[in-house]
Amino acid sequence: MLVGEAFRQQGYQAMENGGNGPDDGIDLILRKGDVLFLVQCKQWKAFRVSVDVVRESSASSRSRCGSQRHADKDEA
């Protein structure tokens, strides 16, 4: 994925998510140091994104972050 490669060139570890199954709206999982970033890629023909899209993305991120925090604690 082009976006993932752009982040890799900036020093991030990038794991591409999704593909054949549901991805909870998260397309890339980035890590730089001990900070985790969740990225949702969209292609838009408009300059504005609706509030509903932002809310959906936010909900997916919160859900995924919560499960990632538990996984990180289990590994420690």
C-alpha positions as CSV (number, residue, x, y, z in Angstrom):
1,M,0.0,0.0,0.0
2,L,1.4,3.4,-1.0
3,V,0.4,5.1,2.2
4,G,2.1,2.4,4.3
5,E,5.3,2.8,2.4
6,A,5.2,6.6,2.8
7,F,5.1,6.1,6.6
8,R,7.8,3.4,6.5
9,Q,10.1,5.9,4.8
10,Q,9.5,8.3,7.7
11,G,10.6,5.7,10.3
12,Y,7.3,4.1,11.2
13,Q,6.6,0.4,11.5
14,A,3.5,-0.1,9.3
15,M,1.3,-3.2,9.3
16,E,-1.3,-3.2,6.6
17,N,-4.7,-4.4,7.9
18,G,-7.8,-5.6,6.1
19,G,-7.9,-7.3,2.8
20,N,-10.4,-10.2,2.5
21,G,-12.2,-9.7,5.8
22,P,-13.6,-6.9,7.9
23,D,-11.0,-4.5,9.2
24,D,-13.1,-2.4,11.5
25,G,-12.2,0.6,9.3
26,I,-8.5,0.5,10.2
27,D,-6.3,0.2,7.1
28,L,-2.9,0.7,8.7
29,I,-1.5,0.1,12.1
30,L,1.6,2.3,12.7
31,R,4.0,2.2,15.5
32,K,6.9,4.6,16.2
33,G,8.7,3.9,19.4
34,D,6.0,3.0,22.0
35,V,3.2,5.0,20.3
36,L,0.5,3.3,18.3
37,F,-1.4,5.0,15.5
38,L,-4.4,3.7,13.7
39,V,-5.0,4.9,10.1
40,Q,-8.1,4.8,8.0
41,C,-7.5,5.6,4.3
42,K,-10.3,7.1,2.3
43,Q,-10.5,8.5,-1.3
44,W,-12.6,11.6,-1.4
45,K,-13.7,13.8,-4.3
46,A,-14.8,16.5,-1.9
47,F,-12.8,18.7,0.4
48,R,-15.0,18.1,3.4
49,V,-15.7,14.9,5.2
50,S,-19.0,14.4,7.0
51,V,-19.3,14.2,10.7
52,D,-20.7,10.6,10.5
53,V,-17.5,9.4,8.8
54,V,-15.3,11.0,11.5
55,R,-17.5,9.5,14.2
56,E,-17.3,6.0,12.6
57,S,-13.5,6.3,12.3
58,S,-13.2,7.5,15.9
59,A,-15.4,4.6,17.2
60,S,-13.3,2.1,15.3
61,S,-10.1,3.5,16.7
62,R,-11.4,3.5,20.3
63,S,-12.5,-0.1,19.9
64,R,-9.2,-1.2,18.4
65,C,-7.1,0.8,20.9
66,G,-8.8,-0.8,23.8
67,S,-8.2,-4.3,22.4
68,Q,-4.6,-3.4,21.6
69,R,-3.9,-2.1,25.1
70,H,-5.1,-5.4,26.6
71,A,-2.9,-7.4,24.1
72,D,0.1,-5.2,25.0
73,K,-0.5,-5.8,28.8
74,D,-0.8,-9.6,28.1
75,E,2.6,-9.7,26.4
76,A,4.3,-7.9,29.3
